[in-house]
Amino acid sequence: MTKPGAPRPVVIPHYASVGRDIIISNMKTAGLSRDEYLRLLEKA
């Protein structure tokens, strides 16, 4: 999945639990709002 305008690829670790700081950092990098992130998470 790609998002036009994202400055670099976002890497999502494959852990049982991903820390809040990693999630927030990835959201900022991808330029996603909380609602956009949750919508995409439901699709995954």
C-alpha distance matrix in Angstrom:
0.0 3.8 7.0 10.1 12.9 11.4 14.2 12.6 9.9 10.1 11.6 12.2 15.5 16.5 19.6 21.5 21.5 19.4 21.6 21.4 21.6 18.4 16.5 18.2 17.6 13.8 14.0 16.3 14.3 11.3 13.9 13.3 16.4 17.5 17.2 13.6 12.8 15.0 13.6 10.0 12.1 14.1 11.4 10.6
3.8 0.0 3.8 6.5 9.2 8.1 11.0 10.0 8.2 9.4 11.9 13.4 17.0 18.6 21.7 23.7 23.4 20.8 22.4 21.9 21.5 18.5 16.8 17.8 16.7 13.1 13.2 14.6 12.3 9.2 11.7 12.0 15.4 17.2 17.2 13.5 13.2 16.1 14.9 11.7 14.1 16.5 14.2 13.8
7.0 3.8 0.0 3.8 6.3 5.8 9.4 9.8 9.2 10.2 13.4 14.8 18.6 20.6 23.3 25.3 24.3 21.5 22.5 21.4 20.9 18.4 16.4 16.6 15.7 12.5 11.6 12.5 10.6 7.2 8.8 9.4 12.9 15.3 15.3 11.6 12.1 15.3 14.2 11.7 14.6 16.9 15.2 15.4
10.1 6.5 3.8 0.0 3.8 5.7 8.8 10.2 10.9 12.7 16.1 18.1 21.8 24.0 26.7 28.8 27.8 24.8 25.6 24.3 23.3 21.0 19.3 19.0 17.7 15.0 14.0 14.0 12.0 9.1 9.9 11.5 14.8 17.8 17.8 14.3 15.2 18.5 17.3 15.2 18.2 20.5 18.7 19.1
12.9 9.2 6.3 3.8 0.0 3.8 6.1 8.8 10.6 12.5 16.2 18.4 22.0 24.7 27.2 29.5 28.1 24.7 25.0 23.5 22.1 20.1 18.8 17.8 16.2 14.0 13.2 12.2 10.1 8.2 8.4 11.1 14.3 17.6 18.3 15.2 15.9 19.5 19.0 17.1 19.8 22.4 21.2 21.3
11.4 8.1 5.8 5.7 3.8 0.0 3.8 5.6 7.3 8.8 12.5 14.9 18.4 21.3 23.6 26.0 24.6 21.2 21.5 20.2 18.7 16.5 15.4 14.8 12.8 10.5 10.3 9.5 6.7 5.1 6.7 9.5 13.1 15.9 17.2 14.1 14.0 17.7 17.7 15.4 17.6 20.7 19.6 19.3
14.2 11.0 9.4 8.8 6.1 3.8 0.0 3.8 7.2 9.2 12.7 15.7 18.7 22.0 24.2 27.0 25.5 21.9 21.9 20.9 18.7 16.6 16.4 15.5 12.8 11.2 11.9 10.2 6.9 7.3 9.0 12.2 15.7 18.4 20.1 17.3 16.8 20.6 21.0 18.7 20.4 23.7 22.8 22.0
12.6 10.0 9.8 10.2 8.8 5.6 3.8 0.0 3.8 6.5 9.6 12.9 15.7 18.9 21.4 24.4 23.2 19.8 20.2 19.8 17.7 15.0 15.2 15.1 12.2 10.1 11.8 11.0 7.3 7.8 10.7 13.3 16.8 19.0 20.8 17.9 16.7 20.3 20.8 18.0 19.3 22.7 21.7 20.3
9.9 8.2 9.2 10.9 10.6 7.3 7.2 3.8 0.0 3.8 6.5 9.8 12.7 15.6 18.4 21.3 20.6 17.4 18.5 18.5 17.0 13.8 13.7 14.6 12.1 9.2 11.4 11.8 8.3 7.9 11.6 13.1 16.7 18.3 19.9 16.9 15.2 18.5 19.0 15.8 16.7 20.1 18.9 17.1
10.1 9.4 10.2 12.7 12.5 8.8 9.2 6.5 3.8 0.0 3.8 6.5 9.7 12.7 15.2 18.0 17.0 13.7 14.8 14.9 13.6 10.2 10.1 11.4 9.2 6.0 8.7 9.9 7.1 6.9 10.6 11.4 14.7 15.6 17.5 14.9 12.5 15.6 16.7 13.6 14.0 17.6 16.9 14.9
11.6 11.9 13.4 16.1 16.2 12.5 12.7 9.6 6.5 3.8 0.0 3.8 6.3 9.3 11.9 15.1 14.5 11.5 13.2 14.2 13.3 9.5 10.0 12.3 10.4 7.6 10.9 12.6 10.2 10.4 14.0 14.3 17.2 17.4 19.3 17.0 14.1 16.6 17.9 14.7 14.1 17.7 17.1 14.4
12.2 13.4 14.8 18.1 18.4 14.9 15.7 12.9 9.8 6.5 3.8 0.0 3.8 6.5 8.8 11.6 11.0 8.4 10.7 12.0 12.0 8.2 8.2 11.4 10.5 7.9 10.7 13.2 11.9 11.7 15.0 14.2 16.6 15.9 17.8 15.9 12.5 14.3 16.0 13.0 11.6 15.1 15.0 12.0
15.5 17.0 18.6 21.8 22.0 18.4 18.7 15.7 12.7 9.7 6.3 3.8 0.0 3.8 5.7 9.1 9.0 7.0 9.7 12.2 12.3 8.8 9.8 13.2 12.4 10.7 13.7 16.1 14.9 15.3 18.4 17.7 19.7 18.6 20.6 19.1 15.6 16.8 18.8 16.0 14.0 17.2 17.3 14.0
16.5 18.6 20.6 24.0 24.7 21.3 22.0 18.9 15.6 12.7 9.3 6.5 3.8 0.0 3.8 6.8 8.3 8.0 11.4 14.2 15.1 11.9 12.4 16.1 15.8 13.9 16.5 19.3 18.2 18.1 21.3 20.1 21.9 20.4 22.0 20.6 17.0 17.6 19.3 16.6 14.0 16.6 16.7 13.1
19.6 21.7 23.3 26.7 27.2 23.6 24.2 21.4 18.4 15.2 11.9 8.8 5.7 3.8 0.0 3.8 5.2 6.0 9.4 12.6 14.0 11.5 12.3 15.9 16.2 15.0 17.4 20.2 19.7 20.0 22.7 21.3 22.6 20.7 22.5 21.7 18.0 18.1 20.4 18.2 15.1 17.6 18.4 15.0
21.5 23.7 25.3 28.8 29.5 26.0 27.0 24.4 21.3 18.0 15.1 11.6 9.1 6.8 3.8 0.0 3.8 6.8 10.0 13.0 15.2 13.4 13.5 17.1 18.1 17.1 18.9 22.0 22.0 22.0 24.4 22.5 23.3 20.8 22.3 22.1 18.4 17.7 20.1 18.4 14.9 16.8 18.1 15.0
21.5 23.4 24.3 27.8 28.1 24.6 25.5 23.2 20.6 17.0 14.5 11.0 9.0 8.3 5.2 3.8 0.0 3.8 6.5 9.4 11.8 10.6 10.7 14.0 15.4 14.9 16.5 19.4 19.9 20.2 22.3 20.4 20.8 18.2 20.2 20.2 16.5 16.0 18.9 17.6 14.2 16.4 18.2 15.5
19.4 20.8 21.5 24.8 24.7 21.2 21.9 19.8 17.4 13.7 11.5 8.4 7.0 8.0 6.0 6.8 3.8 0.0 3.8 6.6 8.5 6.8 7.2 10.6 11.6 11.2 13.1 15.7 16.2 16.8 18.9 17.3 18.0 15.8 18.2 18.0 14.2 14.5 17.5 16.0 13.0 15.9 17.6 15.0
21.6 22.4 22.5 25.6 25.0 21.5 21.9 20.2 18.5 14.8 13.2 10.7 9.7 11.4 9.4 10.0 6.5 3.8 0.0 3.8 5.4 5.4 6.6 8.9 10.1 11.0 12.7 14.6 15.7 16.9 18.5 17.1 17.4 15.3 18.2 18.5 14.9 15.4 18.8 17.7 15.1 18.1 20.1 17.9
21.4 21.9 21.4 24.3 23.5 20.2 20.9 19.8 18.5 14.9 14.2 12.0 12.2 14.2 12.6 13.0 9.4 6.6 3.8 0.0 3.8 5.5 5.1 6.1 8.5 9.9 10.5 12.3 14.2 15.4 16.2 14.7 14.5 12.2 15.4 16.1 12.8 13.4 17.0 16.5 14.3 17.3 19.6 18.0
21.6 21.5 20.9 23.3 22.1 18.7 18.7 17.7 17.0 13.6 13.3 12.0 12.3 15.1 14.0 15.2 11.8 8.5 5.4 3.8 0.0 3.8 5.5 5.2 6.0 8.6 9.9 10.6 12.2 14.2 15.2 14.6 14.8 13.4 17.0 17.3 14.2 15.6 19.0 18.1 16.5 19.8 21.7 20.0
18.4 18.5 18.4 21.0 20.1 16.5 16.6 15.0 13.8 10.2 9.5 8.2 8.8 11.9 11.5 13.4 10.6 6.8 5.4 5.5 3.8 0.0 3.8 5.5 5.1 6.1 8.6 10.0 10.5 12.2 14.0 13.5 14.6 13.6 16.8 16.3 12.9 14.7 17.8 16.2 14.6 18.1 19.5 17.4
16.5 16.8 16.4 19.3 18.8 15.4 16.4 15.2 13.7 10.1 10.0 8.2 9.8 12.4 12.3 13.5 10.7 7.2 6.6 5.1 5.5 3.8 0.0 3.8 5.5 5.2 6.2 8.7 9.9 10.6 12.0 10.7 11.5 10.1 13.1 12.7 9.3 11.0 14.1 12.8 11.3 14.8 16.4 14.8
18.2 17.8 16.6 19.0 17.8 14.8 15.5 15.1 14.6 11.4 12.3 11.4 13.2 16.1 15.9 17.1 14.0 10.6 8.9 6.1 5.2 5.5 3.8 0.0 3.8 5.4 5.0 6.2 8.6 9.9 10.3 9.4 9.7 8.9 12.5 12.5 9.8 11.9 15.0 14.3 13.5 16.9 18.6 17.6
17.6 16.7 15.7 17.7 16.2 12.8 12.8 12.2 12.1 9.2 10.4 10.5 12.4 15.8 16.2 18.1 15.4 11.6 10.1 8.5 6.0 5.1 5.5 3.8 0.0 3.8 5.5 5.2 6.2 8.7 9.8 10.2 11.6 11.8 15.2 14.4 11.9 14.7 17.3 15.9 15.5 19.1 20.2 18.8
13.8 13.1 12.5 15.0 14.0 10.5 11.2 10.1 9.2 6.0 7.6 7.9 10.7 13.9 15.0 17.1 14.9 11.2 11.0 9.9 8.6 6.1 5.2 5.4 3.8 0.0 3.8 5.4 5.0 6.1 8.4 8.4 10.7 11.1 13.9 12.3 9.6 12.7 14.8 12.9 12.7 16.5 17.1 15.6
14.0 13.2 11.6 14.0 13.2 10.3 11.9 11.8 11.4 8.7 10.9 10.7 13.7 16.5 17.4 18.9 16.5 13.1 12.7 10.5 9.9 8.6 6.2 5.0 5.5 3.8 0.0 3.8 5.5 5.2 5.9 5.0 6.9 7.7 10.5 9.1 7.0 10.4 12.5 11.2 11.6 15.1 16.0 15.4
16.3 14.6 12.5 14.0 12.2 9.5 10.2 11.0 11.8 9.9 12.6 13.2 16.1 19.3 20.2 22.0 19.4 15.7 14.6 12.3 10.6 10.0 8.7 6.2 5.2 5.4 3.8 0.0 3.8 5.5 4.9 6.3 8.1 9.9 12.9 11.7 10.4 13.8 15.7 14.7 15.4 18.8 19.6 19.1
14.3 12.3 10.6 12.0 10.1 6.7 6.9 7.3 8.3 7.1 10.2 11.9 14.9 18.2 19.7 22.0 19.9 16.2 15.7 14.2 12.2 10.5 9.9 8.6 6.2 5.0 5.5 3.8 0.0 3.8 5.5 7.9 10.8 12.7 15.3 13.3 11.9 15.5 16.9 15.1 16.0 19.6 19.7 18.8
11.3 9.2 7.2 9.1 8.2 5.1 7.3 7.8 7.9 6.9 10.4 11.7 15.3 18.1 20.0 22.0 20.2 16.8 16.9 15.4 14.2 12.2 10.6 9.9 8.7 6.1 5.2 5.5 3.8 0.0 3.8 5.5 9.1 11.3 13.1 10.4 9.5 13.3 14.1 12.1 13.7 17.0 16.7 16.2
13.9 11.7 8.8 9.9 8.4 6.7 9.0 10.7 11.6 10.6 14.0 15.0 18.4 21.3 22.7 24.4 22.3 18.9 18.5 16.2 15.2 14.0 12.0 10.3 9.8 8.4 5.9 4.9 5.5 3.8 0.0 3.8 6.8 9.9 11.6 9.4 9.6 13.3 14.0 13.0 14.9 17.9 18.0 18.2
13.3 12.0 9.4 11.5 11.1 9.5 12.2 13.3 13.1 11.4 14.3 14.2 17.7 20.1 21.3 22.5 20.4 17.3 17.1 14.7 14.6 13.5 10.7 9.4 10.2 8.4 5.0 6.3 7.9 5.5 3.8 0.0 3.8 6.5 8.0 5.8 6.0 9.6 10.4 9.8 11.7 14.5 15.0 15.6
16.4 15.4 12.9 14.8 14.3 13.1 15.7 16.8 16.7 14.7 17.2 16.6 19.7 21.9 22.6 23.3 20.8 18.0 17.4 14.5 14.8 14.6 11.5 9.7 11.6 10.7 6.9 8.1 10.8 9.1 6.8 3.8 0.0 3.8 5.4 5.2 6.2 8.7 9.9 10.7 12.2 14.4 15.8 16.8
17.5 17.2 15.3 17.8 17.6 15.9 18.4 19.0 18.3 15.6 17.4 15.9 18.6 20.4 20.7 20.8 18.2 15.8 15.3 12.2 13.4 13.6 10.1 8.9 11.8 11.1 7.7 9.9 12.7 11.3 9.9 6.5 3.8 0.0 3.8 5.5 5.1 6.2 8.6 10.0 10.4 12.4 14.6 15.5
17.2 17.2 15.3 17.8 18.3 17.2 20.1 20.8 19.9 17.5 19.3 17.8 20.6 22.0 22.5 22.3 20.2 18.2 18.2 15.4 17.0 16.8 13.1 12.5 15.2 13.9 10.5 12.9 15.3 13.1 11.6 8.0 5.4 3.8 0.0 3.8 5.4 5.2 6.1 8.7 9.8 10.8 12.8 14.6
13.6 13.5 11.6 14.3 15.2 14.1 17.3 17.9 16.9 14.9 17.0 15.9 19.1 20.6 21.7 22.1 20.2 18.0 18.5 16.1 17.3 16.3 12.7 12.5 14.4 12.3 9.1 11.7 13.3 10.4 9.4 5.8 5.2 5.5 3.8 0.0 3.8 5.5 5.1 6.2 8.6 10.1 11.0 12.7
12.8 13.2 12.1 15.2 15.9 14.0 16.8 16.7 15.2 12.5 14.1 12.5 15.6 17.0 18.0 18.4 16.5 14.2 14.9 12.8 14.2 12.9 9.3 9.8 11.9 9.6 7.0 10.4 11.9 9.5 9.6 6.0 6.2 5.1 5.4 3.8 0.0 3.8 5.5 5.2 6.1 8.7 10.1 10.7
15.0 16.1 15.3 18.5 19.5 17.7 20.6 20.3 18.5 15.6 16.6 14.3 16.8 17.6 18.1 17.7 16.0 14.5 15.4 13.4 15.6 14.7 11.0 11.9 14.7 12.7 10.4 13.8 15.5 13.3 13.3 9.6 8.7 6.2 5.2 5.5 3.8 0.0 3.8 5.4 4.9 6.3 8.9 10.0
13.6 14.9 14.2 17.3 19.0 17.7 21.0 20.8 19.0 16.7 17.9 16.0 18.8 19.3 20.4 20.1 18.9 17.5 18.8 17.0 19.0 17.8 14.1 15.0 17.3 14.8 12.5 15.7 16.9 14.1 14.0 10.4 9.9 8.6 6.1 5.1 5.5 3.8 0.0 3.8 5.4 5.3 6.8 9.2
10.0 11.7 11.7 15.2 17.1 15.4 18.7 18.0 15.8 13.6 14.7 13.0 16.0 16.6 18.2 18.4 17.6 16.0 17.7 16.5 18.1 16.2 12.8 14.3 15.9 12.9 11.2 14.7 15.1 12.1 13.0 9.8 10.7 10.0 8.7 6.2 5.2 5.4 3.8 0.0 3.8 5.4 5.2 6.6
12.1 14.1 14.6 18.2 19.8 17.6 20.4 19.3 16.7 14.0 14.1 11.6 14.0 14.0 15.1 14.9 14.2 13.0 15.1 14.3 16.5 14.6 11.3 13.5 15.5 12.7 11.6 15.4 16.0 13.7 14.9 11.7 12.2 10.4 9.8 8.6 6.1 4.9 5.4 3.8 0.0 3.8 5.4 5.2
14.1 16.5 16.9 20.5 22.4 20.7 23.7 22.7 20.1 17.6 17.7 15.1 17.2 16.6 17.6 16.8 16.4 15.9 18.1 17.3 19.8 18.1 14.8 16.9 19.1 16.5 15.1 18.8 19.6 17.0 17.9 14.5 14.4 12.4 10.8 10.1 8.7 6.3 5.3 5.4 3.8 0.0 3.8 5.6
11.4 14.2 15.2 18.7 21.2 19.6 22.8 21.7 18.9 16.9 17.1 15.0 17.3 16.7 18.4 18.1 18.2 17.6 20.1 19.6 21.7 19.5 16.4 18.6 20.2 17.1 16.0 19.6 19.7 16.7 18.0 15.0 15.8 14.6 12.8 11.0 10.1 8.9 6.8 5.2 5.4 3.8 0.0 3.8
10.6 13.8 15.4 19.1 21.3 19.3 22.0 20.3 17.1 14.9 14.4 12.0 14.0 13.1 15.0 15.0 15.5 15.0 17.9 18.0 20.0 17.4 14.8 17.6 18.8 15.6 15.4 19.1 18.8 16.2 18.2 15.6 16.8 15.5 14.6 12.7 10.7 10.0 9.2 6.6 5.2 5.6 3.8 0.0
